[in-house]
Amino acid sequence: MQSYGFGSGPVYLSGQSDWYAGGQAAFIRVDSSYRGAVTIRASQFGGDGASTIALADQNFPEAAVDKERQHGFQVVSATRLPGGGLTLAADGSPSASREWFGLLSTSGPGCFAINADGDNFSEVIVIWVNPGAPPPG
């Protein structure tokens, strides 16, 4: 898989090049080279711990799902974990990369970490979130 997004792999956070607290579409992508389960947790990185981050399920039109399939992604759902995390189930398909569609929002600006843990890796994806809603366009 082409490494499109934030992260060193095999898990990537994609969907935006700049993040805003007001909430935006977010995609968690898992390279086809890793087929095990992935646990995702998000938290504020540094700071005073007063800001929160949430990853919420988001339904996208079937046309968007079809487009992702054409690009080699299998769109998957996630199991919610206590405390706001999520798990993407293991996948038996050796050719498709997995992708979860969601919404990333925070209670304010700051530096945040997306922790991705699998059977043989642990990855931290660090993003900066700007204040307010994303600009139009």
Secondary structure, DSSP 8 states (H G I E B T S, - for coil): ----SBSSSSEEEES-SSEETT-EEEEEEE-TT--S-EEEEEEE-STTS---EEEEE----HHHHHHHHHTTEEE---EE-TTS-EEE-----SS-EEEEEEEEEESSSEEEEEEEE-SS-EEEEEEEEESSS----
